[in-house]
Amino acid sequence: MTFRMAAMLRPGSALLLGSLLSACHPNTASTDTQTAEVPALRRQGNVIEVPQGSPLLAKLQVEAVVTAELSTPVIAPASIEAAPEKLVKLAPPVAGRLVQIHRALGDAVRAGDPLFTMDSADMANVRAEQAKAQATLLHAQREADRQKLLLDAEIAARKDYEAAELELATARADVAAVADQLAQMGAPSKAGSRGAYVLRSPISGRVVEMNGAQGGYWNDINESVMTVADLSTVWLSASVAERDLASVAVGQNAHISLNAYPNQPLVGKVRYVGELLDPETRSVKVRVAVDNQDGRLRPGMFAQVRFDGPAHQATVVPASALLQSSVGTRVFVEQSAGHFVPRDVQVGAQQDQQVEITGGLKAGERVVVNGGVLLHD
């Protein structure tokens, strides 16, 4: 009986023994999985291997190095200026009291519009000279006519007639001289109120500066009462370094970025390249005409301008392919599938997102253009 029970319990004992053995040893399936796990990368000297099945492979983007037409840009600081021929500082040619200001700061004006009226003793003196010259001319004309009648009647001598003609010519010259003086002052030749002087705008534009006040006395003929400017077109004045001067020419496109509107770039054309070099900054002024019909651009604004340089064939890579090392700039070059080596390169100009490679790479080689930082030391 005891023998039979032992025989019946033997299978259960075997099962129990198997359970105990399993508890005493690690899971063999887990061990096999750990053993089969693929490393992210391996380093063999200068070569970095990314094995098949490595999670890094999906994060690396490799492209061939290409050649493209590239222009070397010239970048320079700049500022907005009013066109010199369209900005007029209006100073009166006579001293006097400002009895009326016809335009306020910011007002639009047309050529010939009155800006301010003065009551001037200087103007009254000129009008008095005008009246005197006209009276003298009238008298000289009558005397010349009378001497002509006497000469024709053989009553007066010819010398008297010639003397009257000389007086007439002198009187006419005096009248013309006063008229020229009035024209130079911008006053009409026809006399109005004796001391009134009206200064009119010589150009169409807008009043951008006001220094005088109604009722004030103005005695400095060299200082402007107000300034009128036509800002529909303004100048961008850029300081181009001497070393970049050969890359800038009249008619060239200029890409402008304004500090006030950084996300609203403008494009203009070079109208003038300065003839003189500033000895202190070693730069030349380059002027670009910029349309300003909307009036956003104001003289004095700061900007940065980029001039398109001459185009040339260059070896280029995306900017994302470049990595900074302790000694310079490097890329990762694909030797074969999954095998990469770091290589130092020399870079040149950048245009958009493409960077010129001046040394270290040649067209056709394949480099990591995205994810290279994962291979970087």
C-alpha positions in Angstrom: 0.0 0.0 0.0 2.8 2.3 0.9 4.6 1.5 -2.3 1.5 2.2 -4.4 1.0 5.6 -2.8 4.6 6.6 -3.4 4.2 5.7 -7.0 1.1 7.8 -7.2 2.8 10.8 -5.7 5.8 10.7 -7.9 4.4 12.9 -10.7 3.4 15.6 -8.3 6.8 15.5 -6.8 8.3 16.1 -10.2 6.0 19.1 -10.8 6.9 20.5 -7.4 10.6 20.0 -8.1 10.2 21.8 -11.4 8.5 24.8 -9.7 11.3 25.0 -7.2 13.9 24.9 -9.9 12.2 27.7 -11.8 12.1 29.9 -8.7 15.8 29.4 -8.1 17.0 30.4 -11.6 16.3 33.7 -13.7 13.7 33.9 -16.4 15.4 32.4 -19.4 13.1 34.4 -21.9 14.0 37.7 -20.3 17.7 36.8 -20.5 17.4 36.0 -24.2 15.7 39.4 -24.8 18.4 41.4 -23.0 21.0 39.5 -24.9 19.4 40.4 -28.2 19.0 44.2 -27.5 20.7 46.3 -30.3 23.0 49.1 -29.0 22.3 52.6 -30.2 25.7 53.1 -31.7 29.2 51.7 -31.6 32.5 53.6 -31.8 35.4 52.0 -33.6 38.2 54.5 -33.6 37.0 57.5 -35.7 34.1 55.6 -37.2 30.7 55.7 -35.6 28.5 52.7 -36.4 24.7 52.8 -36.1 23.6 49.2 -36.4 20.6 48.0 -38.2 17.7 48.0 -35.7 19.1 50.9 -33.7 16.5 53.5 -32.7 18.9 56.2 -33.9 18.5 55.2 -37.6 15.0 56.7 -37.7 16.3 60.0 -36.3 19.1 60.5 -38.8 18.5 62.2 -42.1 21.3 61.8 -44.7 21.5 63.8 -48.0 24.1 64.2 -50.7 26.2 67.4 -50.9 25.2 69.5 -53.9 26.4 72.5 -55.8 24.2 75.5 -56.2 24.3 79.1 -57.4 25.0 81.2 -54.4 25.5 84.9 -53.9 27.7 86.3 -51.2 25.5 88.9 -49.4 26.8 92.2 -48.1 25.2 93.2 -44.8 25.4 96.8 -43.5 23.8 99.0 -40.8 21.6 101.7 -42.2 19.1 104.5 -41.3 16.2 106.2 -43.0 16.7 109.7 -44.3 14.5 112.2 -46.1 15.5 112.8 -49.7 17.6 116.0 -49.5 15.9 117.6 -52.5 12.5 117.0 -50.9 13.1 118.5 -47.4 13.0 122.3 -47.1 13.8 124.2 -44.0 11.8 127.5 -44.4 13.5 130.5 -42.9 12.0 134.0 -43.7 14.3 136.4 -45.5 13.2 139.3 -43.3 12.8 139.8 -39.6 9.3 140.5 -38.2 6.4 139.4 -36.1 4.6 136.1 -37.0 1.0 137.5 -37.2 -0.6 134.2 -38.6 0.5 130.6 -38.8 -1.5 129.0 -41.7 -0.4 125.4 -41.2 0.0 123.2 -38.1 2.5 120.4 -37.5 1.6 117.4 -39.6 -0.6 119.3 -42.0 -0.4 118.4 -45.7 0.5 121.3 -48.0 0.8 121.9 -51.7 3.4 123.9 -53.6 2.3 127.6 -53.3 0.2 127.2 -50.2 0.8 130.0 -47.6 2.6 128.8 -44.5 2.8 131.9 -42.3 2.4 135.7 -42.6 4.8 138.2 -41.0 4.5 141.9 -40.3 8.0 143.1 -41.2 9.7 146.5 -41.1 12.2 145.2 -43.6 9.4 144.3 -46.0 7.9 147.8 -45.5 11.3 149.3 -46.5 11.4 147.2 -49.7 7.9 148.2 -50.6 8.8 151.8 -50.1 11.8 151.5 -52.4 9.4 149.9 -54.9 7.0 152.7 -54.7 9.8 155.3 -55.1 11.3 153.5 -58.1 7.9 153.3 -59.8 7.2 157.0 -59.2 10.7 157.9 -60.5 10.0 155.7 -63.6 6.7 157.5 -64.2 8.4 160.9 -64.0 11.2 159.8 -66.3 8.8 158.4 -68.8 6.9 161.7 -69.0 10.1 163.8 -69.3 11.4 161.5 -72.1 8.1 161.9 -73.9 8.1 165.7 -73.5 11.7 165.9 -74.8 10.8 163.8 -77.7 8.0 166.2 -78.7 10.4 169.2 -78.3 13.1 167.5 -80.4 10.6 166.7 -83.1 9.5 170.4 -83.2 13.1 171.4 -83.3 12.6 173.4 -80.0 14.9 171.4 -77.7 18.4 170.2 -78.3 19.2 166.6 -78.9 21.4 166.4 -75.8 18.3 167.2 -73.6 16.4 164.4 -75.2 19.3 162.0 -74.7 19.6 163.0 -71.1 15.9 162.3 -70.6 16.3 158.8 -72.2 19.2 158.1 -69.9 17.1 159.0 -66.9 14.3 156.8 -68.1 16.6 153.8 -68.6 18.0 154.3 -65.0 14.5 154.4 -63.6 13.5 151.2 -65.4 16.6 149.5 -64.0 15.7 150.6 -60.5 12.2 149.2 -60.9 13.5 145.9 -62.2 16.0 145.7 -59.4 13.3 146.0 -56.7 11.1 143.5 -58.6 14.0 141.0 -58.6 14.5 141.5 -54.9 10.9 140.8 -54.2 11.0 137.7 -56.4 14.0 136.4 -54.5 12.1 136.9 -51.3 9.1 135.1 -52.6 6.9 138.2 -52.4 4.6 139.3 -55.3 5.7 142.3 -57.3 2.2 143.9 -56.8 2.2 145.8 -53.5 -0.3 144.8 -50.9 -0.2 145.7 -47.2 3.2 147.5 -47.0 4.7 145.4 -44.2 3.0 142.1 -44.8 5.2 139.2 -45.9 3.7 135.7 -46.7 6.0 132.7 -47.0 4.6 130.0 -49.3 5.6 126.4 -49.5 8.0 125.7 -52.4 7.1 122.0 -52.6 4.2 119.7 -51.8 4.5 117.6 -48.7 3.8 117.7 -45.0 4.9 120.0 -42.2 7.3 117.9 -40.2 8.8 120.5 -37.9 7.5 123.7 -36.3 9.7 126.2 -34.4 7.7 129.4 -34.5 4.5 130.5 -32.7 1.9 132.9 -33.7 2.5 136.3 -32.2 6.2 135.7 -31.7 9.0 137.9 -33.1 11.4 136.2 -35.5 14.7 138.0 -36.1 17.0 135.1 -37.2 16.8 134.8 -41.0 19.1 131.7 -40.8 16.8 129.7 -38.6 13.8 127.9 -40.0 10.3 128.7 -38.7 9.0 125.3 -40.1 10.2 122.4 -42.2 8.2 120.9 -45.1 9.2 117.4 -46.4 7.9 115.2 -49.1 8.3 111.7 -47.6 6.5 109.7 -50.3 10.0 108.4 -51.2 12.7 108.2 -48.6 16.4 107.2 -48.7 17.9 104.3 -46.9 21.5 105.3 -46.1 23.8 102.3 -45.5 27.4 102.3 -44.4 29.1 99.7 -46.5 32.6 98.6 -45.4 35.5 99.3 -47.7 36.2 95.5 -48.1 32.6 95.0 -49.4 32.5 97.9 -51.8 33.3 95.8 -54.9 30.1 93.8 -54.3 27.7 96.8 -54.4 26.6 98.6 -57.5 23.8 101.0 -58.8 20.7 99.0 -59.7 21.4 96.2 -57.2 18.6 94.8 -55.1 18.6 95.7 -51.4 16.7 93.7 -48.8 15.8 95.9 -45.8 14.9 94.9 -42.3 13.7 97.8 -40.1 14.1 97.7 -36.3 10.5 99.2 -36.0 9.0 96.5 -38.3 11.2 93.4 -38.0 8.7 91.1 -39.6 7.9 93.3 -42.5 11.0 93.3 -44.9 11.2 95.8 -47.7 13.0 95.7 -51.0 14.6 98.7 -52.8 17.2 99.4 -55.4 20.6 101.0 -55.0 20.5 104.5 -56.5 23.8 105.9 -55.5 27.2 104.6 -54.2 29.2 107.3 -52.5 32.3 108.8 -54.0 34.1 109.4 -50.8 35.4 107.0 -48.1 34.9 107.9 -44.5 38.5 107.8 -43.1 37.3 107.0 -39.6 34.9 104.2 -40.2 36.5 103.0 -43.5 33.0 102.9 -45.1 31.1 104.4 -48.0 27.5 105.7 -47.9 25.2 103.7 -50.2 21.7 105.2 -50.8 18.6 103.1 -51.6 15.4 104.7 -52.7 12.4 103.2 -50.8 8.7 103.8 -51.5 6.9 105.3 -48.5 3.4 106.1 -49.8 1.9 104.7 -46.6 4.1 107.0 -44.5 5.4 104.3 -42.2 9.0 105.1 -42.7 10.3 108.1 -40.7 13.7 109.8 -41.0 16.0 108.6 -38.2 14.7 105.0 -38.1 17.4 102.3 -37.8 17.6 99.4 -40.2 19.8 96.6 -41.5 20.2 96.1 -45.3 21.4 93.1 -47.2 22.8 93.5 -50.8 22.8 90.5 -53.1 26.4 89.9 -54.1 27.5 88.4 -57.4 26.4 84.8 -57.9 28.8 81.9 -58.2 28.7 78.1 -58.1 29.3 76.8 -54.6 29.2 73.5 -52.7 26.4 73.9 -50.2 24.8 71.9 -47.3 21.8 72.7 -45.2 22.7 74.8 -42.1 21.3 72.0 -39.9 24.2 69.7 -41.0 26.8 71.9 -39.3 27.8 71.2 -35.7 30.2 73.3 -33.6 33.2 71.5 -32.1 35.9 72.7 -29.8 38.2 73.4 -32.8 35.7 74.5 -35.4 32.8 73.4 -37.5 32.2 69.8 -38.5 29.8 67.5 -40.3 29.2 63.7 -40.1 30.0 62.0 -43.5 28.5 58.7 -44.3 31.2 56.2 -45.3 28.7 53.3 -45.9 25.3 52.4 -44.7 25.2 53.0 -41.0 28.9 54.1 -40.7 29.8 57.8 -40.2 32.9 59.7 -39.6 33.2 63.3 -38.3 35.0 65.8 -40.6 36.0 69.4 -40.0 34.9 71.8 -42.7 35.4 75.5 -43.7 32.3 77.5 -44.2 31.6 80.6 -46.3 28.5 82.6 -47.0 25.0 81.7 -46.0 21.9 82.2 -48.1 18.5 81.4 -46.7 19.1 77.9 -45.1 22.0 76.9 -47.3 25.6 77.3 -46.2 28.6 77.4 -48.6 31.4 74.9 -47.8 34.7 76.2 -48.9 36.8 73.3 -47.8 36.5 69.7 -46.4 33.6 68.4 -48.6 32.9 67.8 -52.2 29.8 67.4 -54.2 28.3 63.9 -54.1 29.4 63.0 -50.6 26.6 62.1 -48.2 26.3 63.9 -44.8 23.9 63.8 -41.9 21.7 66.9 -42.3 19.4 66.2 -39.4 20.0 64.4 -36.1 23.8 64.8 -36.3 23.8 66.1 -32.7 23.0 62.5 -31.6 26.4 61.4 -33.0 28.3 64.4 -31.6 30.7 63.9 -28.7 
